[in-house]
Amino acid sequence: MNLQYINDSQGNPTGVFIPIEEWRALEKKYHFKDNEEFELSDQQKNILDERLKSDKKDFIPARKALDKIRQKHEL
């Protein structure tokens, strides 16, 4: 996927640009449309909350974190 990250004036990521062709492939794969709202499952929310609570000193790359969370939650 060819993503472009959008940063604020301090260099902090604030958004992501997804090329339209890739967005349309995601729409088709996950069955959602532009401006359609969707809800995360409780399990997804818990995973995100856990990741957001981690200290910056404990930062690990996202893929490694995802692997650890999947193991912990037996996903």
Distance bins in CASP14 RR format, pairs under 12 A and 6 or more apart:
PFRMAT RR
TARGET T0000
AUTHOR 0000-0000-0000
RMODE 2
METHOD distances of the structure
MODEL  1
1 16 0 0 0 0 1 0 0 0 0 0 0
1 17 0 0 0 0 0 1 0 0 0 0 0
1 18 1 0 0 1 0 0 0 0 0 0 0
1 19 0 0 0 0 1 0 0 0 0 0 0
1 21 0 0 0 0 0 1 0 0 0 0 0
1 22 1 0 1 0 0 0 0 0 0 0 0
1 23 0 0 0 0 1 0 0 0 0 0 0
1 25 0 0 0 0 1 0 0 0 0 0 0
1 26 0 0 0 0 1 0 0 0 0 0 0
1 29 0 0 0 0 0 1 0 0 0 0 0
2 16 0 0 0 0 0 1 0 0 0 0 0
2 17 0 0 0 0 1 0 0 0 0 0 0
2 18 0 0 0 0 1 0 0 0 0 0 0
2 19 1 0 1 0 0 0 0 0 0 0 0
2 20 0 0 0 0 0 1 0 0 0 0 0
2 21 0 0 0 0 1 0 0 0 0 0 0
2 22 1 0 0 1 0 0 0 0 0 0 0
2 23 0 0 0 0 0 1 0 0 0 0 0
2 25 0 0 0 0 0 1 0 0 0 0 0
3 13 0 0 0 0 0 1 0 0 0 0 0
3 15 0 0 0 0 1 0 0 0 0 0 0
3 16 1 0 1 0 0 0 0 0 0 0 0
3 17 1 0 0 1 0 0 0 0 0 0 0
3 18 1 0 0 1 0 0 0 0 0 0 0
3 19 0 0 0 0 1 0 0 0 0 0 0
3 22 0 0 0 0 1 0 0 0 0 0 0
3 23 0 0 0 0 0 1 0 0 0 0 0
3 26 0 0 0 0 0 1 0 0 0 0 0
4 13 0 0 0 0 0 1 0 0 0 0 0
4 15 0 0 0 0 1 0 0 0 0 0 0
4 16 1 0 0 1 0 0 0 0 0 0 0
4 17 1 0 1 0 0 0 0 0 0 0 0
4 18 0 0 0 0 1 0 0 0 0 0 0
4 19 0 0 0 0 1 0 0 0 0 0 0
4 22 0 0 0 0 0 1 0 0 0 0 0
5 11 0 0 0 0 1 0 0 0 0 0 0
5 12 0 0 0 0 0 1 0 0 0 0 0
5 13 1 0 1 0 0 0 0 0 0 0 0
5 14 0 0 0 0 1 0 0 0 0 0 0
5 15 1 0 0 1 0 0 0 0 0 0 0
5 16 1 0 1 0 0 0 0 0 0 0 0
5 17 1 0 0 1 0 0 0 0 0 0 0
5 18 0 0 0 0 0 1 0 0 0 0 0
6 12 0 0 0 0 0 1 0 0 0 0 0
6 13 1 0 0 1 0 0 0 0 0 0 0
6 14 1 0 1 0 0 0 0 0 0 0 0
6 15 1 0 1 0 0 0 0 0 0 0 0
6 16 1 0 0 1 0 0 0 0 0 0 0
6 17 1 0 0 1 0 0 0 0 0 0 0
6 18 0 0 0 0 0 1 0 0 0 0 0
7 13 1 0 1 0 0 0 0 0 0 0 0
7 14 1 0 0 1 0 0 0 0 0 0 0
7 15 0 0 0 0 1 0 0 0 0 0 0
7 16 0 0 0 0 0 1 0 0 0 0 0
7 17 0 0 0 0 0 1 0 0 0 0 0
8 14 1 0 1 0 0 0 0 0 0 0 0
8 15 0 0 0 0 1 0 0 0 0 0 0
13 62 0 0 0 0 0 1 0 0 0 0 0
16 22 0 0 0 0 0 1 0 0 0 0 0
16 23 0 0 0 0 0 1 0 0 0 0 0
17 23 0 0 0 0 1 0 0 0 0 0 0
18 24 0 0 0 0 1 0 0 0 0 0 0
18 25 0 0 0 0 1 0 0 0 0 0 0
18 26 1 0 0 1 0 0 0 0 0 0 0
18 27 0 0 0 0 0 1 0 0 0 0 0
18 34 0 0 0 0 0 1 0 0 0 0 0
19 25 0 0 0 0 1 0 0 0 0 0 0
19 26 0 0 0 0 0 1 0 0 0 0 0
20 26 0 0 0 0 0 1 0 0 0 0 0
20 27 0 0 0 0 0 1 0 0 0 0 0
20 34 0 0 0 0 0 1 0 0 0 0 0
21 27 0 0 0 0 0 1 0 0 0 0 0
21 28 0 0 0 0 0 1 0 0 0 0 0
22 28 0 0 0 0 0 1 0 0 0 0 0
22 29 0 0 0 0 0 1 0 0 0 0 0
23 29 0 0 0 0 0 1 0 0 0 0 0
23 30 0 0 0 0 0 1 0 0 0 0 0
23 32 0 0 0 0 0 1 0 0 0 0 0
23 33 0 0 0 0 0 1 0 0 0 0 0
23 34 0 0 0 0 1 0 0 0 0 0 0
24 30 0 0 0 0 0 1 0 0 0 0 0
24 32 0 0 0 0 0 1 0 0 0 0 0
24 33 0 0 0 0 0 1 0 0 0 0 0
24 34 0 0 0 0 1 0 0 0 0 0 0
25 32 0 0 0 0 0 1 0 0 0 0 0
26 32 1 0 0 1 0 0 0 0 0 0 0
26 33 0 0 0 0 0 1 0 0 0 0 0
26 34 0 0 0 0 0 1 0 0 0 0 0
26 38 0 0 0 0 0 1 0 0 0 0 0
27 33 1 0 0 1 0 0 0 0 0 0 0
27 34 1 0 0 1 0 0 0 0 0 0 0
27 35 0 0 0 0 0 1 0 0 0 0 0
27 36 0 0 0 0 1 0 0 0 0 0 0
27 38 0 0 0 0 0 1 0 0 0 0 0
30 36 0 0 0 0 0 1 0 0 0 0 0
30 38 0 0 0 0 1 0 0 0 0 0 0
31 38 0 0 0 0 1 0 0 0 0 0 0
32 38 1 0 1 0 0 0 0 0 0 0 0
32 39 0 0 0 0 0 1 0 0 0 0 0
38 44 0 0 0 0 0 1 0 0 0 0 0
39 45 0 0 0 0 1 0 0 0 0 0 0
40 46 0 0 0 0 1 0 0 0 0 0 0
40 47 0 0 0 0 1 0 0 0 0 0 0
40 48 1 0 0 1 0 0 0 0 0 0 0
40 49 0 0 0 0 0 1 0 0 0 0 0
41 47 0 0 0 0 1 0 0 0 0 0 0
41 48 0 0 0 0 0 1 0 0 0 0 0
41 73 0 0 0 0 0 1 0 0 0 0 0
41 75 0 0 0 0 0 1 0 0 0 0 0
42 48 0 0 0 0 0 1 0 0 0 0 0
42 49 0 0 0 0 0 1 0 0 0 0 0
42 73 0 0 0 0 0 1 0 0 0 0 0
43 49 0 0 0 0 0 1 0 0 0 0 0
43 50 0 0 0 0 0 1 0 0 0 0 0
43 69 0 0 0 0 0 1 0 0 0 0 0
43 70 0 0 0 0 0 1 0 0 0 0 0
43 72 0 0 0 0 0 1 0 0 0 0 0
43 73 1 0 0 1 0 0 0 0 0 0 0
43 74 0 0 0 0 0 1 0 0 0 0 0
43 75 0 0 0 0 1 0 0 0 0 0 0
44 50 0 0 0 0 0 1 0 0 0 0 0
44 51 0 0 0 0 0 1 0 0 0 0 0
44 66 0 0 0 0 0 1 0 0 0 0 0
44 69 0 0 0 0 0 1 0 0 0 0 0
44 73 0 0 0 0 0 1 0 0 0 0 0
44 75 0 0 0 0 0 1 0 0 0 0 0
45 51 0 0 0 0 0 1 0 0 0 0 0
45 52 0 0 0 0 0 1 0 0 0 0 0
46 52 0 0 0 0 0 1 0 0 0 0 0
46 53 0 0 0 0 0 1 0 0 0 0 0
46 69 0 0 0 0 1 0 0 0 0 0 0
46 72 0 0 0 0 0 1 0 0 0 0 0
46 73 1 0 0 1 0 0 0 0 0 0 0
46 75 0 0 0 0 0 1 0 0 0 0 0
47 53 0 0 0 0 0 1 0 0 0 0 0
47 54 0 0 0 0 0 1 0 0 0 0 0
47 62 0 0 0 0 0 1 0 0 0 0 0
47 65 0 0 0 0 1 0 0 0 0 0 0
47 66 0 0 0 0 1 0 0 0 0 0 0
47 68 0 0 0 0 0 1 0 0 0 0 0
47 69 1 0 1 0 0 0 0 0 0 0 0
47 70 0 0 0 0 1 0 0 0 0 0 0
47 71 0 0 0 0 0 1 0 0 0 0 0
47 72 0 0 0 0 1 0 0 0 0 0 0
47 73 1 0 0 1 0 0 0 0 0 0 0
47 75 0 0 0 0 1 0 0 0 0 0 0
48 54 0 0 0 0 0 1 0 0 0 0 0
48 62 0 0 0 0 0 1 0 0 0 0 0
48 65 0 0 0 0 0 1 0 0 0 0 0
48 66 0 0 0 0 0 1 0 0 0 0 0
48 69 0 0 0 0 1 0 0 0 0 0 0
49 69 0 0 0 0 0 1 0 0 0 0 0
50 58 0 0 0 0 0 1 0 0 0 0 0
50 65 0 0 0 0 1 0 0 0 0 0 0
50 66 0 0 0 0 0 1 0 0 0 0 0
50 68 0 0 0 0 1 0 0 0 0 0 0
50 69 1 0 0 1 0 0 0 0 0 0 0
50 70 0 0 0 0 0 1 0 0 0 0 0
50 72 0 0 0 0 1 0 0 0 0 0 0
50 73 0 0 0 0 1 0 0 0 0 0 0
51 58 0 0 0 0 0 1 0 0 0 0 0
51 59 0 0 0 0 0 1 0 0 0 0 0
51 60 0 0 0 0 0 1 0 0 0 0 0
51 61 0 0 0 0 0 1 0 0 0 0 0
51 62 0 0 0 0 1 0 0 0 0 0 0
51 64 0 0 0 0 0 1 0 0 0 0 0
51 65 1 0 0 1 0 0 0 0 0 0 0
51 66 0 0 0 0 1 0 0 0 0 0 0
51 68 0 0 0 0 1 0 0 0 0 0 0
51 69 1 0 0 1 0 0 0 0 0 0 0
51 72 0 0 0 0 0 1 0 0 0 0 0
51 73 0 0 0 0 0 1 0 0 0 0 0
52 59 0 0 0 0 0 1 0 0 0 0 0
52 65 0 0 0 0 0 1 0 0 0 0 0
53 65 0 0 0 0 0 1 0 0 0 0 0
54 60 0 0 0 0 1 0 0 0 0 0 0
54 62 0 0 0 0 0 1 0 0 0 0 0
54 64 0 0 0 0 0 1 0 0 0 0 0
54 65 1 0 0 1 0 0 0 0 0 0 0
54 68 0 0 0 0 0 1 0 0 0 0 0
54 69 0 0 0 0 0 1 0 0 0 0 0
58 64 0 0 0 0 0 1 0 0 0 0 0
58 65 0 0 0 0 1 0 0 0 0 0 0
58 68 0 0 0 0 0 1 0 0 0 0 0
59 65 0 0 0 0 1 0 0 0 0 0 0
60 66 0 0 0 0 1 0 0 0 0 0 0
60 67 0 0 0 0 1 0 0 0 0 0 0
60 68 1 0 0 1 0 0 0 0 0 0 0
60 69 0 0 0 0 0 1 0 0 0 0 0
61 67 0 0 0 0 1 0 0 0 0 0 0
61 68 0 0 0 0 0 1 0 0 0 0 0
62 68 0 0 0 0 0 1 0 0 0 0 0
62 69 0 0 0 0 0 1 0 0 0 0 0
63 69 0 0 0 0 0 1 0 0 0 0 0
63 70 0 0 0 0 0 1 0 0 0 0 0
64 70 0 0 0 0 0 1 0 0 0 0 0
64 71 0 0 0 0 0 1 0 0 0 0 0
65 71 0 0 0 0 0 1 0 0 0 0 0
65 72 0 0 0 0 0 1 0 0 0 0 0
66 72 0 0 0 0 0 1 0 0 0 0 0
66 73 0 0 0 0 0 1 0 0 0 0 0
66 75 0 0 0 0 1 0 0 0 0 0 0
67 73 0 0 0 0 0 1 0 0 0 0 0
67 75 0 0 0 0 1 0 0 0 0 0 0
68 75 0 0 0 0 0 1 0 0 0 0 0
69 75 1 0 0 1 0 0 0 0 0 0 0
END
